[in-house]
Amino acid sequence: MTVLVTGATGFVAGHCIQELLSHGYRVRGTVRDLRNADVAHLHDIAGGRLELVQADLTSDAGWAEAAAGCTHVWHVASPFPARVPDDENEVIEPAVDGTLRVLRAARAAGVRRVVLTSSLAAVAFGHDDDRRTYTEADWTVESRVDPYVKSKTLAERAAWEFTRDGGPELVAINAGTIFGPLLNADVNTSVELIVRIMRERLPLVPRIGWSLVDVRDLARLHRLAMENPAAAGNRYVAGGRHVWAREIAAILRTAYRPRGYRIGTASMPYAVTWLIGRFDPAVRLALTFWNKQMLVSAAKAERELGWRTRPPEESVLDTAASLIEWGLVPDKQPRDRATAQ
């Protein structure tokens, strides 16, 4: 069985490839440009067992060849902006059109099942009540959300509409905010908060938070959703309890203050966050989540697929450790002391 993983160089896709290879599957991954893609870490993982092909979500070229001979597709690739785009179609069009390109290629190639990496952005946004718990039965209100959230919602809706007329089977994984160890030195948007805290660039912490999922557990859920025959036609929430940014900072402070890191845990007022956001696109994007509590239930995935995600403390600390390992955050522990321990 050969599984196609789209967006192979991405944070989630790398762990998905690792999960598949560790369970004996053959893997083919897509990259936008074979000549310029950073794939050394993938080859380190694969040990020669990974095939890479060129295909871009914005073009039809390469998708038929990418899907040919594959039994399953994990459509992981999707634009994740580091800022609020000036034109919402900058993220909506590649998300929707790219998803349909992948599905058309999968259908033409006779692929059995597509596992779509969707998001809680397609479930729990745009509602009036952020105190209730959301499940797979809920859909985001598209008319009341920002472009990225809208893109994830419209892309998943397009996928379900496409498969209504026949194969391949579809399973959607609605992932929360993704933490966990990096496989290379590429900082993704979801762990930017930890980078800023560890680099001491965030002495005050904004009141934002998310339902967290560990990237390793997310990859495992993709595999479970692919392997379980009864998963076809289902959505699965992949998210743990809501965690505020201050709690993340406190976890890091406890672990890293003894090593010389000055990590603040005091709250950043909204006015200050808004002012910084005028000059910092990432902070402006974070304002979308201001004071919103993300309450979701992954009971369906737990019940039907036997899935769990690890505690947020473990994910946060493993993320921080990998940032130091890859040199993205300075290691303040003296080398001789580290060796001695």
C-alpha positions as CSV (number, residue, x, y, z in Angstrom):
1,M,0.0,0.0,0.0
2,T,1.3,3.4,-1.0
3,V,0.1,6.6,0.7
4,L,0.5,10.0,-0.9
5,V,1.1,12.8,1.6
6,T,0.7,16.3,0.2
7,G,2.9,19.2,1.3
8,A,5.7,16.8,2.5
9,T,8.0,19.5,3.8
10,G,5.5,20.9,6.3
11,F,5.5,20.4,10.0
12,V,2.5,18.1,10.2
13,A,3.4,16.2,7.0
14,G,6.8,15.3,8.2
15,H,5.4,13.6,11.2
16,C,2.7,12.0,9.1
17,I,5.4,10.5,6.8
18,Q,7.3,9.3,9.9
19,E,4.2,7.7,11.3
20,L,3.4,5.9,8.0
21,L,7.0,4.6,7.5
22,S,7.2,3.3,11.0
23,H,4.1,1.2,10.3
24,G,5.4,-0.3,7.1
25,Y,3.7,1.8,4.5
26,R,5.3,3.0,1.3
27,V,5.1,6.8,1.1
28,R,5.1,9.3,-1.7
29,G,5.2,13.0,-0.8
30,T,4.5,16.1,-2.9
31,V,6.6,19.3,-2.8
32,R,6.1,22.5,-4.7
33,D,9.6,22.6,-6.2
34,L,11.9,19.6,-6.2
35,R,14.9,21.8,-7.0
36,N,14.5,24.2,-4.0
37,A,12.7,22.1,-1.4
38,D,14.4,21.5,2.0
39,V,14.0,17.7,2.2
40,A,17.1,16.6,4.0
41,H,15.2,15.9,7.2
42,L,12.7,13.7,5.3
43,H,15.4,11.6,3.8
44,D,16.9,11.2,7.2
45,I,13.6,9.9,8.5
46,A,12.9,7.7,5.5
47,G,16.3,6.1,4.9
48,G,15.6,5.8,1.2
49,R,12.0,4.6,1.6
50,L,10.4,7.9,0.5
51,E,9.6,9.0,-3.1
52,L,9.2,12.8,-3.7
53,V,7.3,14.3,-6.6
54,Q,6.6,17.8,-7.7
55,A,3.0,19.2,-7.5
56,D,1.6,22.6,-6.4
57,L,-1.9,23.2,-5.1
58,T,-2.2,26.2,-7.4
59,S,-1.6,24.2,-10.6
60,D,-3.1,21.0,-12.2
61,A,0.4,19.9,-13.2
62,G,1.8,16.8,-11.5
63,W,-1.2,15.7,-9.5
64,A,-2.2,12.8,-11.8
65,E,1.3,11.4,-11.6
66,A,1.4,12.0,-7.8
67,A,-1.7,10.0,-7.2
68,A,-1.1,7.2,-9.7
69,G,-0.7,3.8,-7.9
70,C,-1.6,5.1,-4.5
71,T,-4.2,3.4,-2.4
72,H,-4.7,6.3,0.0
73,V,-4.0,10.1,0.1
74,W,-3.4,12.2,3.2
75,H,-4.1,15.8,2.1
76,V,-2.1,17.7,4.6
77,A,-1.0,20.8,2.6
78,S,-2.8,24.0,3.1
79,P,-1.8,27.7,3.3
80,F,-1.3,29.0,6.8
81,P,-0.6,32.7,6.7
82,A,1.6,34.5,9.2
83,R,-0.5,37.6,8.8
84,V,-4.0,38.6,8.0
85,P,-4.0,38.8,4.1
86,D,-5.2,42.0,2.4
87,D,-7.3,39.8,0.0
88,E,-9.1,36.8,1.5
89,N,-8.7,34.9,-1.8
90,E,-4.9,34.7,-1.1
91,V,-5.7,31.9,1.3
92,I,-9.2,30.8,0.2
93,E,-8.5,30.0,-3.4
94,P,-5.4,27.8,-2.9
95,A,-7.1,26.0,0.0
96,V,-10.3,25.2,-1.9
97,D,-8.9,24.8,-5.4
98,G,-6.0,22.8,-4.1
99,T,-8.2,20.4,-2.2
100,L,-10.4,19.8,-5.3
101,R,-7.3,19.2,-7.4
102,V,-6.1,16.5,-5.0
103,L,-9.6,14.9,-4.8
104,R,-9.9,14.9,-8.6
105,A,-6.5,13.2,-9.0
106,A,-7.4,10.7,-6.2
107,R,-10.7,9.8,-8.0
108,A,-9.0,9.4,-11.4
109,A,-6.3,7.1,-9.8
110,G,-8.8,4.9,-8.0
111,V,-7.6,5.9,-4.5
112,R,-9.7,4.2,-1.8
113,R,-9.7,6.8,0.9
114,V,-8.6,10.4,1.4
115,V,-7.8,11.6,4.9
116,L,-8.1,15.4,4.9
117,T,-6.3,17.5,7.5
118,S,-8.9,20.0,8.3
119,S,-9.1,22.2,11.4
120,L,-11.1,23.3,14.4
121,A,-11.3,26.5,12.4
122,A,-14.0,24.7,10.4
123,V,-15.9,23.7,13.5
124,A,-15.9,26.2,16.4
125,F,-15.7,29.8,15.0
126,G,-18.2,32.5,14.3
127,H,-20.6,31.3,17.0
128,D,-22.1,33.5,19.7
129,D,-21.4,31.2,22.6
130,D,-17.7,30.3,23.3
131,R,-18.6,28.6,26.6
132,R,-20.2,25.5,25.1
133,T,-18.3,22.5,23.9
134,Y,-18.1,22.0,20.2
135,T,-18.1,18.6,18.3
136,E,-17.9,17.2,14.8
137,A,-21.6,18.1,14.4
138,D,-20.8,21.8,14.4
139,W,-19.7,24.0,11.5
140,T,-18.0,27.4,11.6
141,V,-20.2,30.3,10.5
142,E,-18.3,31.4,7.4
143,S,-19.7,34.9,7.2
144,R,-18.4,35.9,10.6
145,V,-14.7,34.8,10.5
146,D,-11.4,35.9,9.2
147,P,-9.9,34.7,5.9
148,Y,-7.8,31.8,7.2
149,V,-10.7,30.3,9.3
150,K,-13.0,30.8,6.3
151,S,-10.5,29.1,4.0
152,K,-10.4,26.0,6.2
153,T,-14.2,25.8,6.4
154,L,-14.8,26.3,2.7
155,A,-12.1,23.8,1.8
156,E,-13.6,21.1,4.0
157,R,-17.1,21.8,2.8
158,A,-15.9,21.6,-0.8
159,A,-14.3,18.2,-0.1
160,W,-17.5,16.8,1.3
161,E,-19.5,18.1,-1.6
162,F,-17.1,16.6,-4.1
163,T,-17.2,13.1,-2.5
164,R,-21.0,13.2,-2.4
165,D,-21.0,12.0,-6.0
166,G,-18.8,9.0,-5.4
167,G,-15.3,7.9,-4.4
168,P,-12.9,8.2,-2.9
169,E,-14.0,7.7,0.7
170,L,-13.3,10.8,2.8
171,V,-12.3,11.3,6.5
172,A,-11.7,14.8,7.9
173,I,-9.5,15.4,10.9
174,N,-10.3,18.7,12.6
175,A,-7.1,19.6,14.3
176,G,-6.6,22.1,17.1
177,T,-3.4,24.2,17.4
178,I,-0.5,22.0,16.8
179,F,2.6,21.8,19.1
180,G,5.3,19.2,19.3
181,P,8.9,18.6,18.3
182,L,10.2,20.1,15.0
183,L,11.9,17.8,12.5
184,N,14.0,20.5,11.0
185,A,15.0,24.2,11.5
186,D,11.8,25.6,9.9
187,V,9.7,27.5,12.4
188,N,6.0,27.1,11.6
189,T,3.3,29.5,12.6
190,S,1.8,27.4,15.3
191,V,4.9,27.3,17.5
192,E,5.8,31.0,16.9
193,L,4.4,31.8,20.4
194,I,6.9,29.4,22.1
195,V,9.8,30.9,20.0
196,R,8.9,34.4,21.1
197,I,8.6,33.4,24.8
198,M,11.9,31.4,24.8
199,R,13.7,34.3,23.0
200,E,12.4,36.7,25.7
201,R,10.6,38.8,23.1
202,L,7.3,38.5,24.9
203,P,7.6,39.8,28.5
204,L,3.8,40.1,28.7
205,V,1.5,37.4,27.4
206,P,-1.7,38.2,25.5
207,R,-5.0,36.6,26.5
208,I,-5.2,34.1,23.7
209,G,-5.5,30.4,23.9
210,W,-6.3,27.3,21.9
211,S,-7.3,23.6,22.1
212,L,-3.9,21.9,21.7
213,V,-3.0,18.7,19.9
214,D,0.5,17.1,19.7
215,V,1.7,16.7,16.2
216,R,2.8,13.1,16.9
217,D,-0.7,12.2,18.1
218,L,-2.3,14.1,15.1
219,A,-0.2,11.9,12.7
220,R,-1.4,8.8,14.6
221,L,-5.0,9.9,14.3
222,H,-4.5,10.2,10.5
223,R,-3.3,6.6,10.4
224,L,-6.2,5.3,12.6
225,A,-8.7,7.1,10.4
226,M,-7.1,5.6,7.3
227,E,-7.0,2.0,8.7
228,N,-10.5,1.8,10.3
229,P,-13.1,0.8,7.7
230,A,-15.9,2.5,9.8
231,A,-14.2,5.9,9.7
232,A,-15.2,6.6,6.2
233,G,-17.6,9.6,5.9
234,N,-16.7,10.9,9.3
235,R,-15.2,14.0,10.9
236,Y,-13.0,13.7,13.9
237,V,-12.1,16.5,16.3
238,A,-8.4,16.3,17.2
239,G,-7.9,18.6,20.2
240,G,-7.3,18.5,23.9
241,R,-8.3,20.9,26.6
242,H,-8.1,24.7,26.1
243,V,-4.8,26.2,27.2
244,W,-4.2,29.9,27.6
245,A,-0.9,31.4,26.5
246,R,-0.2,32.4,30.1
247,E,-0.3,28.7,31.0
248,I,2.1,27.9,28.3
249,A,4.4,30.6,29.5
250,A,4.2,29.3,33.1
251,I,5.1,25.7,31.9
252,L,8.1,27.1,30.2
253,R,9.1,29.4,33.1
254,T,9.0,26.4,35.6
255,A,11.2,24.3,33.4
256,Y,13.6,26.9,31.9
257,R,14.0,29.7,34.5
258,P,16.6,27.6,36.4
259,R,18.5,27.5,33.1
260,G,18.7,31.2,32.8
261,Y,15.7,32.0,30.7
262,R,13.7,35.1,31.7
263,I,10.1,34.1,30.9
264,G,7.3,36.5,31.8
265,T,3.8,35.3,32.7
266,A,2.1,38.6,33.3
267,S,-0.9,39.5,31.1
268,M,-0.6,41.9,28.2
269,P,-3.5,44.3,28.1
270,Y,-5.6,44.3,24.9
271,A,-4.7,47.9,24.1
272,V,-1.0,47.0,24.1
273,T,-1.6,43.9,22.0
274,W,-3.6,45.9,19.5
275,L,-0.9,48.6,19.3
276,I,1.9,46.0,18.7
277,G,-0.4,44.3,16.1
278,R,-0.4,47.5,14.0
279,F,3.3,46.8,13.3
280,D,3.6,43.0,13.8
281,P,1.4,40.9,11.4
282,A,1.7,37.8,13.6
283,V,0.4,39.7,16.6
284,R,-2.4,41.2,14.5
285,L,-3.4,37.6,13.5
286,A,-3.4,36.6,17.2
287,L,-6.0,39.2,18.0
288,T,-8.5,36.9,16.2
289,F,-8.2,34.6,19.2
290,W,-8.4,37.3,21.9
291,N,-10.2,36.1,25.1
292,K,-11.8,33.3,23.2
293,Q,-12.0,29.9,24.9
294,M,-11.8,26.9,22.6
295,L,-13.9,24.1,24.2
296,V,-14.1,21.0,22.1
297,S,-14.7,17.3,22.6
298,A,-12.5,14.6,21.0
299,A,-14.8,11.8,22.5
300,K,-15.7,10.5,19.1
301,A,-12.1,9.9,18.1
302,E,-11.4,8.3,21.5
303,R,-14.5,6.1,21.3
304,E,-14.4,5.0,17.7
305,L,-10.6,5.0,17.0
306,G,-9.1,4.5,20.4
307,W,-7.2,7.8,20.1
308,R,-5.7,10.1,22.8
309,T,-3.6,13.2,22.7
310,R,-0.8,13.6,25.3
311,P,-0.9,16.3,28.1
312,P,-0.2,19.9,26.8
313,E,2.7,20.1,29.3
314,E,4.6,17.4,27.4
315,S,3.9,18.9,24.0
316,V,5.0,22.4,25.1
317,L,8.2,21.2,26.7
318,D,9.1,18.9,23.7
319,T,8.5,21.8,21.4
320,A,10.8,24.0,23.4
321,A,13.5,21.3,23.6
322,S,13.4,20.9,19.8
323,L,13.7,24.6,19.2
324,I,16.9,24.6,21.3
325,E,18.2,21.5,19.5
326,W,17.8,23.1,16.1
327,G,19.4,26.4,17.2
328,L,16.2,28.4,16.8
329,V,16.4,29.4,20.5
330,P,19.7,29.9,22.3
331,D,20.8,27.2,24.7
332,K,21.6,29.0,27.9
333,Q,22.8,25.9,29.8
334,P,26.6,25.9,29.8
335,R,28.0,23.0,27.7
336,D,30.1,21.6,30.5
337,R,27.2,21.5,32.9
338,A,25.0,19.8,30.3
339,T,27.7,17.2,29.7
340,A,28.1,16.6,33.3
341,Q,24.4,15.9,33.7
